[in-house]
Amino acid sequence: MDVNLDGVRFFYQPAGREDGYPLILLHGGPGLDHTELHPWLDALGDDYRLIYLDQRGQGRSERVDPASVTIPRLAADVSLLSAALGLSHYALFGHSYGAFVTIAHAVEQGTASHYIISGGSASMTKSGPEIQANLAAFEPESLREQVTRSWAMEASVKTAEDCAVVLAMQMPFHFMTTDSDAYRRFTASDPTVYSPEVLAYAAQHEYAMEYEDRLGEVKKPALVMTGEADRTCTPRAARDLHAGIAGSELLVVPGAGHMTHVEQPAIVLSAIRGFIERHPLA
């Protein structure tokens, strides 16, 4: 479905109960789309009204100048979406780059009732060197050069096909192991509508994600999740988020890397449901 937000057409995929509590879900990337999360989180639709958003300039949403696809702008888009859909209350889930947007929204907007930060970091100054160290030590060694090269290739992608190649090369880095049913299911097909210009621009200009000194401004309930083997946004990053957001909850998911919702869906789904239930609206 489409909605116009501040003169730009956005695509969102509804799922679940129409009478359920609204849960907006933000994909990672940048340059990906909602299929990173859908249908993997669709089971939450038994309890909630799910709104998977293709973020500004990405997926099936209208293409825009990639320089305008900033983290604060993406966070503001969430508030515009909630107003356009008439949502007086809603929870917000973000994974990976979507977690960056969720953190920014919690700090700068604060209008969601619950914040679920999945595989995120408040500081790329800290997370960048961790990624490089984890690339240098990546196992199996036979895939190390491939996954390392994929990160370097992000800045030069020009087509959707380029993006598909880069992500296929990189995906082993984001799973705890490639020898799992979860990895095989996720990589068996690729329905993503890529936005190469958004990915390339972000890679060329680095990820402007530095919110660590503002985490104390978050006043709503927050759940921070990461995989125990997340090489991208590490358990260290999750612990720092948890320490910075007063009253937040922390879950380090066993048996998972960066793609916790694919690798350990039962744990993740139960955690999200329990978190929202523990923090009912006043």
C-alpha positions as CSV (number, residue, x, y, z in Angstrom):
1,M,0.0,0.0,0.0
2,D,1.1,3.6,-0.6
3,V,1.0,6.7,1.5
4,N,2.2,10.2,0.8
5,L,4.4,11.7,3.5
6,D,5.6,15.3,3.0
7,G,5.3,15.0,-0.8
8,V,7.0,11.7,-1.1
9,R,5.3,8.4,-1.9
10,F,6.1,5.6,0.6
11,F,5.2,1.9,0.3
12,Y,4.2,-0.1,3.4
13,Q,3.1,-3.7,3.7
14,P,0.3,-4.3,6.3
15,A,0.0,-7.7,8.0
16,G,-1.6,-9.2,11.0
17,R,-4.7,-8.2,13.0
18,E,-6.3,-5.0,11.8
19,D,-7.6,-4.5,15.4
20,G,-4.2,-5.3,17.0
21,Y,-1.8,-2.8,18.6
22,P,0.2,-1.1,15.8
23,L,3.8,-2.2,15.4
24,I,5.9,-0.3,12.8
25,L,8.9,-2.3,11.5
26,L,12.0,-0.8,9.9
27,H,14.3,-2.8,7.7
28,G,18.1,-2.6,7.6
29,G,20.4,-1.6,4.9
30,P,20.5,1.1,3.8
31,G,19.3,0.2,0.3
32,L,17.2,-2.8,1.3
33,D,13.5,-3.2,1.8
34,H,10.9,-4.7,4.1
35,T,11.5,-8.2,2.9
36,E,14.5,-8.4,5.2
37,L,11.8,-8.7,7.9
38,H,8.8,-10.0,6.1
39,P,7.6,-12.8,6.3
40,W,10.1,-13.6,9.1
41,L,8.2,-11.6,11.7
42,D,4.7,-12.2,10.4
43,A,3.9,-14.4,13.4
44,L,3.7,-11.3,15.5
45,G,0.5,-10.5,13.5
46,D,-1.3,-13.0,15.7
47,D,-1.2,-10.2,18.3
48,Y,-0.4,-7.0,16.6
49,R,-1.2,-4.8,13.5
50,L,2.1,-5.0,11.6
51,I,3.2,-2.1,9.4
52,Y,6.3,-3.0,7.4
53,L,7.7,0.2,5.9
54,D,10.0,0.6,2.8
55,Q,11.9,3.5,4.1
56,R,12.5,6.8,2.3
57,G,14.0,6.2,-1.2
58,Q,14.2,2.4,-0.7
59,G,12.4,-0.7,-1.9
60,R,9.0,0.1,-3.4
61,S,9.0,3.7,-2.1
62,E,9.6,6.7,-4.4
63,R,13.2,7.3,-5.3
64,V,14.7,10.5,-3.8
65,D,18.1,12.2,-3.7
66,P,20.2,9.8,-1.6
67,A,21.8,12.7,0.2
68,S,18.3,13.3,1.8
69,V,18.2,9.8,3.2
70,T,19.7,10.7,6.6
71,I,19.0,8.9,9.9
72,P,17.2,12.0,11.4
73,R,15.1,12.3,8.3
74,L,14.2,8.6,8.4
75,A,13.2,8.9,12.0
76,A,11.0,11.9,11.3
77,D,9.3,9.8,8.5
78,V,8.1,7.4,11.2
79,S,6.2,10.1,13.0
80,L,4.8,11.3,9.7
81,L,3.6,7.8,8.9
82,S,2.0,7.3,12.2
83,A,0.1,10.6,11.8
84,A,-1.0,9.7,8.2
85,L,-2.3,6.4,9.3
86,G,-4.1,7.9,12.3
87,L,-2.1,6.0,14.9
88,S,-2.5,7.6,18.3
89,H,-0.2,4.9,19.8
90,Y,2.3,2.5,18.2
91,A,5.4,0.5,19.0
92,L,8.5,0.8,16.8
93,F,10.9,-2.1,15.8
94,G,14.1,-1.5,13.9
95,H,16.7,-4.0,12.8
96,S,20.3,-3.2,11.9
97,Y,20.2,0.2,10.0
98,G,16.6,0.3,11.0
99,A,17.7,0.0,14.6
100,F,19.8,3.2,14.0
101,V,16.6,4.9,12.9
102,T,14.8,3.6,15.9
103,I,17.4,4.9,18.3
104,A,17.2,8.3,16.6
105,H,13.5,8.3,16.8
106,A,13.6,7.4,20.5
107,V,16.0,10.3,21.1
108,E,14.6,13.0,18.8
109,Q,10.9,12.1,18.4
110,G,10.0,9.9,21.3
111,T,6.4,9.4,20.2
112,A,6.4,5.6,20.0
113,S,5.1,3.8,23.1
114,H,7.8,1.1,22.9
115,Y,11.2,0.9,21.2
116,I,12.7,-2.4,20.1
117,I,16.3,-2.1,19.0
118,S,17.5,-5.2,17.1
119,G,21.1,-5.5,16.1
120,G,21.9,-1.8,16.6
121,S,24.6,0.5,17.7
122,A,24.6,4.1,19.1
123,S,28.2,4.8,17.8
124,M,29.7,3.8,14.5
125,T,33.0,5.3,15.8
126,K,33.1,2.3,18.1
127,S,31.3,-0.3,15.9
128,G,33.4,0.5,12.7
129,P,36.7,-0.9,14.2
130,E,34.8,-3.9,15.6
131,I,33.5,-4.7,12.1
132,Q,37.0,-4.5,10.7
133,A,38.5,-6.7,13.4
134,N,35.7,-9.3,12.9
135,L,36.3,-9.3,9.2
136,A,40.0,-9.9,9.7
137,A,39.2,-12.9,12.0
138,F,36.2,-14.2,10.1
139,E,35.8,-18.0,9.9
140,P,35.7,-20.0,7.8
141,E,38.8,-18.6,6.4
142,S,37.8,-19.7,2.9
143,L,35.1,-17.0,2.9
144,R,37.1,-14.3,4.6
145,E,38.3,-12.5,1.4
146,Q,34.8,-12.7,-0.1
147,V,33.0,-11.1,2.8
148,T,35.8,-8.5,3.3
149,R,35.6,-7.5,-0.4
150,S,31.8,-7.2,-0.2
151,W,32.0,-4.3,2.3
152,A,34.5,-2.5,0.1
153,M,32.2,-3.0,-2.9
154,E,29.2,-1.2,-1.3
155,A,30.4,2.2,-2.3
156,S,30.6,1.4,-6.0
157,V,27.2,-0.4,-6.6
158,K,25.2,1.1,-9.5
159,T,22.5,-1.4,-10.2
160,A,20.1,-3.7,-8.3
161,E,22.2,-6.6,-9.7
162,D,25.3,-5.1,-8.1
163,C,23.5,-5.0,-4.8
164,A,22.4,-8.6,-5.0
165,V,25.9,-9.7,-5.7
166,V,27.3,-7.7,-2.8
167,L,24.7,-8.9,-0.3
168,A,25.1,-12.5,-1.3
169,M,28.9,-12.2,-0.8
170,Q,28.4,-10.5,2.6
171,M,25.6,-12.6,4.0
172,P,27.8,-15.2,5.7
173,F,29.1,-12.5,7.9
174,H,25.7,-11.7,9.3
175,F,24.8,-15.3,10.3
176,M,26.4,-17.2,13.1
177,T,27.0,-20.0,10.7
178,T,26.3,-20.8,7.1
179,D,25.7,-24.4,8.0
180,S,22.1,-23.8,9.3
181,D,18.6,-24.2,8.0
182,A,18.1,-20.5,8.8
183,Y,20.9,-19.4,6.5
184,R,19.7,-21.8,3.7
185,R,16.1,-20.6,4.0
186,F,17.1,-16.9,4.0
187,T,19.4,-17.2,1.0
188,A,17.3,-19.6,-1.0
189,S,15.6,-16.6,-2.8
190,D,16.0,-12.9,-2.9
191,P,12.8,-10.8,-3.2
192,T,14.6,-7.5,-2.3
193,V,13.9,-4.4,-4.4
194,Y,17.3,-2.8,-4.0
195,S,18.2,0.9,-4.0
196,P,21.8,1.0,-5.1
197,E,22.1,4.8,-5.0
198,V,21.2,4.8,-1.3
199,L,23.6,2.1,-0.4
200,A,26.4,3.6,-2.4
201,Y,25.9,7.1,-1.0
202,A,25.8,5.9,2.6
203,A,29.0,3.7,2.1
204,Q,30.8,6.6,0.4
205,H,30.0,9.0,3.3
206,E,30.2,6.6,6.2
207,Y,27.3,6.0,8.6
208,A,26.6,9.2,10.6
209,M,25.5,7.3,13.7
210,E,26.6,8.9,17.0
211,Y,23.9,9.0,19.6
212,E,25.6,7.5,22.6
213,D,25.8,10.8,24.5
214,R,22.0,11.3,24.0
215,L,20.7,7.9,25.1
216,G,19.7,9.4,28.5
217,E,17.1,11.4,26.6
218,V,15.1,8.2,25.9
219,K,12.1,8.1,28.2
220,K,10.0,5.3,26.8
221,P,10.4,1.5,27.4
222,A,13.2,0.0,25.3
223,L,14.2,-3.5,24.5
224,V,17.8,-4.0,23.1
225,M,18.5,-7.2,21.3
226,T,21.5,-8.7,19.6
227,G,22.9,-12.1,18.7
228,E,25.7,-13.6,20.8
229,A,27.8,-13.9,17.7
230,D,26.7,-10.6,16.0
231,R,29.8,-9.4,14.2
232,T,28.2,-6.1,12.9
233,C,26.5,-4.6,15.9
234,T,28.1,-6.6,18.7
235,P,27.0,-7.6,22.2
236,R,29.3,-4.8,23.4
237,A,27.2,-2.3,21.4
238,A,24.0,-3.7,22.8
239,R,25.3,-3.5,26.4
240,D,26.3,0.1,25.8
241,L,22.8,0.9,24.6
242,H,21.3,-0.9,27.5
243,A,23.5,1.0,29.9
244,G,22.7,4.3,28.3
245,I,18.9,3.9,28.2
246,A,17.5,4.0,31.7
247,G,15.2,1.2,32.5
248,S,15.8,-0.6,29.2
249,E,15.8,-4.4,28.8
250,L,18.7,-6.4,27.2
251,L,18.5,-9.7,25.4
252,V,21.6,-11.4,24.0
253,V,20.1,-14.1,21.7
254,P,22.0,-17.4,21.9
255,G,22.8,-19.3,18.7
256,A,22.5,-16.2,16.5
257,G,24.6,-13.6,14.7
258,H,23.2,-10.4,13.2
259,M,20.0,-12.0,11.8
260,T,18.5,-12.9,15.1
261,H,14.9,-12.9,13.8
262,V,15.8,-15.5,11.1
263,E,18.2,-17.6,13.2
264,Q,16.2,-17.8,16.5
265,P,12.7,-16.6,15.6
266,A,11.0,-18.3,18.6
267,I,13.2,-16.4,21.1
268,V,12.9,-13.1,19.3
269,L,9.1,-13.3,18.9
270,S,8.6,-14.3,22.5
271,A,10.9,-11.4,23.7
272,I,9.0,-8.8,21.7
273,R,5.6,-10.0,22.9
274,G,6.7,-10.2,26.5
275,F,8.3,-6.8,26.4
276,I,5.2,-5.0,25.1
277,E,3.0,-6.9,27.5
278,R,5.3,-5.9,30.5
279,H,4.8,-2.2,29.5
280,P,1.1,-1.6,28.9
281,L,-0.1,1.9,28.1
282,A,-1.0,4.0,31.0
